[in-house]
């Protein structure tokens, strides 16, 4: 039976951690260099899911009486 190559697996995990750390550092640097979007833009994005949720709730309410049949 073949032995598991633990050194290879460990190296792959280390490379993945390094890749994630570099990606995080890159995103952090981009966020630092680029200004945040205006509050109005964030609010518009935040409001859209709320509107979708209320529509979904209305649809769920319409489906509720159909289920007991």
Phi, psi and omega in degrees: 000138183285145178274146177286136180272086183295327179296321178296314180298318179298316180298320179296319178296318179297318179296320178296317177298317180296318180297316179296318180296319178295319178297317179297316179296321179295316179296320180296318179295318178297319180295324180290320183281330182258133178292153178292153175296156180299154181300326179298322179291319179294320180297321180296320179291322181290329182284329183300312179296327178297318179296319179295320180296320181293324177294320180294321178296320179296320180293321179295321179296323180289328181282334186303314180293335181287332184292321183294346182304000000 
